[in-house]
Structures are given as structure tokens and as C-alpha cells.
Amino acid sequence: MMTIALHNVQLRGYHGIHPEELLTGNQFLINCSVDYTTPKRVEHIDDTLNYVQLFELIKTRMQTPTPLLETLAQDICGTIFEQFAQATEVRIDIQKLNPLISGFQGTVGIAYTAKRP
């Protein structure tokens, strides 16, 4: 078993339930790790998961506005399983860096773990 991870990926997105969030957008911080099976020895990029492809997958999905971060995380995990046959488990953490909460300082977010169905 091997794990590939993307740490502290910052992307802009238009996710949220408030109309203003769809207009102004927000910065999101994403951490994603994927457990996967490998041959006994990894010697070629085809023996592993390509983190560039993983990043592109997440970046593409982040461009589609979604009301709930939970839905966004579940969709990303599903797409990872579809595109990477060797993936066995995905963990994703999505934080909204500037939530529209009056008087609130900090971030909000969700964490989701999925195993291959």
C-alpha cells in the first residue's frame, strides 16, 4: 500500500449556499491523500498515481459551483475512484478560508474519507 498526497492546495471557487458566495467566490485550502496498491517496487510513473493528474482532477471539479462542501468532497472522491483503478481509499479536507459569518475569524471546512465501493 502506498499513499500519495496533495497538501495545502489553494484554489478559488464559488461554493456556498449564500447568493453572495456565487458572485464573489472564496479561497479554499484542500488536502487530499489517496491510498493505492502498487507493484512490489515502484520504478515508473505508471506504477504509481500521478499527483499532477490528481491536482488537475481537483482543480477541474473546484470550478463547478456547489452549494455544500460535503457534496463537493464526495464528488471529488467518486471521480478519483473512477479515474484511478488502483485507488483504495481517499481522504479529503476542504477549508473555506473566508466564510461569510459575521464577526467570525478563522476557517470552516469538512473532512471526508471514502473507501472504494
The 8 nearest C-alpha neighbors of each residue, nearest first, counted from 0:
[[1, 36, 35, 37, 34, 2, 87, 38],
 [0, 2, 35, 34, 36, 37, 3, 33],
 [3, 1, 34, 33, 35, 32, 4, 0],
 [2, 4, 33, 32, 34, 1, 48, 50],
 [5, 3, 32, 31, 6, 33, 2, 30],
 [4, 6, 31, 30, 32, 8, 7, 3],
 [7, 5, 30, 8, 4, 31, 29, 32],
 [6, 8, 29, 30, 28, 9, 5, 31],
 [9, 7, 29, 28, 6, 30, 10, 5],
 [10, 8, 28, 27, 7, 29, 26, 11],
 [11, 9, 27, 26, 12, 8, 28, 58],
 [10, 12, 26, 25, 27, 24, 9, 13],
 [11, 13, 24, 25, 61, 14, 62, 26],
 [14, 12, 24, 21, 64, 20, 25, 15],
 [15, 13, 65, 64, 66, 12, 20, 21],
 [14, 16, 66, 17, 20, 67, 65, 13],
 [15, 17, 66, 18, 67, 14, 20, 21],
 [16, 18, 19, 20, 15, 21, 66, 99],
 [17, 19, 21, 20, 16, 22, 15, 23],
 [20, 18, 22, 21, 17, 23, 24, 15],
 [21, 19, 24, 23, 22, 18, 17, 15],
 [20, 22, 13, 19, 18, 24, 23, 14],
 [23, 21, 19, 20, 24, 18, 13, 17],
 [22, 24, 20, 21, 19, 25, 13, 18],
 [25, 23, 13, 20, 12, 21, 22, 11],
 [26, 24, 12, 11, 13, 97, 27, 23],
 [25, 27, 11, 96, 10, 95, 12, 9],
 [28, 26, 95, 10, 94, 9, 96, 11],
 [27, 29, 9, 94, 8, 7, 93, 95],
 [30, 28, 93, 8, 7, 92, 27, 9],
 [31, 29, 6, 92, 7, 5, 91, 8],
 [30, 32, 91, 5, 4, 90, 92, 29],
 [33, 31, 4, 90, 3, 89, 5, 2],
 [32, 34, 89, 3, 2, 88, 35, 4],
 [35, 33, 2, 88, 87, 1, 86, 89],
 [36, 34, 86, 87, 85, 1, 0, 2],
 [35, 37, 0, 85, 1, 86, 38, 34],
 [38, 36, 46, 39, 0, 47, 35, 1],
 [37, 39, 40, 41, 46, 36, 47, 0],
 [38, 40, 37, 41, 36, 0, 46, 42],
 [41, 39, 38, 42, 37, 46, 43, 47],
 [42, 40, 46, 43, 38, 39, 47, 37],
 [41, 43, 40, 46, 44, 45, 47, 38],
 [42, 44, 45, 46, 41, 47, 40, 48],
 [43, 45, 46, 47, 49, 42, 48, 41],
 [44, 46, 43, 47, 48, 49, 42, 41],
 [47, 45, 44, 43, 41, 37, 38, 42],
 [46, 48, 45, 44, 49, 37, 41, 43],
 [49, 47, 50, 3, 46, 44, 45, 83],
 [48, 50, 52, 51, 47, 53, 44, 45],
 [49, 51, 53, 52, 54, 48, 3, 5],
 [52, 50, 54, 53, 49, 55, 56, 48],
 [51, 53, 55, 50, 49, 54, 56, 48],
 [54, 52, 50, 56, 51, 55, 57, 49],
 [53, 55, 51, 57, 56, 52, 58, 50],
 [56, 54, 58, 52, 57, 53, 59, 51],
 [55, 57, 53, 59, 54, 58, 52, 60],
 [58, 56, 54, 60, 59, 55, 61, 53],
 [59, 57, 55, 61, 56, 60, 54, 62],
 [58, 60, 56, 57, 61, 62, 55, 63],
 [61, 59, 57, 62, 58, 63, 56, 75],
 [60, 62, 58, 59, 63, 12, 57, 64],
 [63, 61, 60, 59, 12, 64, 58, 13],
 [62, 64, 61, 60, 65, 13, 59, 12],
 [65, 63, 13, 14, 62, 66, 12, 61],
 [64, 66, 14, 67, 63, 71, 15, 13],
 [67, 65, 15, 16, 14, 64, 68, 70],
 [68, 66, 69, 70, 65, 15, 71, 14],
 [67, 69, 71, 70, 72, 109, 66, 14],
 [68, 70, 72, 67, 71, 73, 109, 111],
 [71, 69, 73, 68, 67, 72, 74, 65],
 [70, 72, 68, 74, 69, 73, 75, 65],
 [73, 71, 75, 69, 74, 70, 68, 76],
 [72, 74, 70, 76, 75, 71, 77, 69],
 [73, 75, 77, 71, 72, 76, 70, 78],
 [74, 76, 72, 78, 77, 73, 79, 71],
 [77, 75, 79, 73, 74, 78, 89, 72],
 [78, 76, 74, 80, 79, 75, 73, 81],
 [77, 79, 81, 75, 80, 76, 82, 74],
 [78, 80, 76, 82, 81, 77, 83, 75],
 [79, 81, 77, 78, 83, 82, 86, 84],
 [82, 80, 78, 79, 83, 77, 84, 76],
 [81, 83, 79, 80, 78, 84, 77, 86],
 [84, 82, 80, 85, 86, 79, 81, 48],
 [83, 85, 86, 80, 82, 81, 87, 79],
 [84, 86, 35, 83, 36, 87, 37, 80],
 [87, 85, 35, 83, 84, 34, 88, 80],
 [86, 88, 115, 35, 34, 114, 85, 89],
 [89, 87, 114, 34, 113, 33, 115, 86],
 [90, 88, 33, 113, 112, 32, 76, 34],
 [91, 89, 112, 32, 31, 111, 33, 113],
 [92, 90, 31, 111, 110, 30, 112, 32],
 [91, 93, 110, 30, 29, 109, 31, 111],
 [94, 92, 29, 108, 109, 28, 110, 91],
 [95, 93, 108, 28, 27, 107, 96, 106],
 [94, 96, 27, 107, 106, 108, 97, 98],
 [95, 97, 106, 26, 27, 94, 98, 107],
 [98, 96, 95, 106, 25, 99, 26, 105],
 [99, 97, 100, 95, 96, 106, 107, 25],
 [98, 100, 101, 97, 20, 103, 17, 19],
 [101, 99, 103, 98, 102, 104, 97, 105],
 [100, 102, 103, 99, 98, 104, 97, 105],
 [101, 103, 100, 104, 99, 105, 98, 97],
 [104, 102, 100, 101, 105, 98, 99, 106],
 [105, 103, 102, 106, 97, 100, 98, 101],
 [106, 104, 103, 107, 96, 97, 98, 95],
 [105, 107, 96, 95, 94, 97, 98, 108],
 [108, 106, 95, 94, 98, 96, 105, 109],
 [107, 109, 94, 93, 95, 106, 110, 92],
 [108, 110, 93, 92, 94, 111, 69, 68],
 [109, 111, 92, 91, 93, 112, 108, 90],
 [110, 112, 91, 90, 92, 72, 109, 113],
 [113, 111, 90, 89, 91, 114, 110, 88],
 [114, 112, 89, 88, 90, 115, 111, 76],
 [115, 113, 88, 87, 116, 89, 112, 86],
 [114, 116, 87, 88, 113, 80, 86, 89],
 [115, 114, 113, 80, 87, 77, 88, 81]]
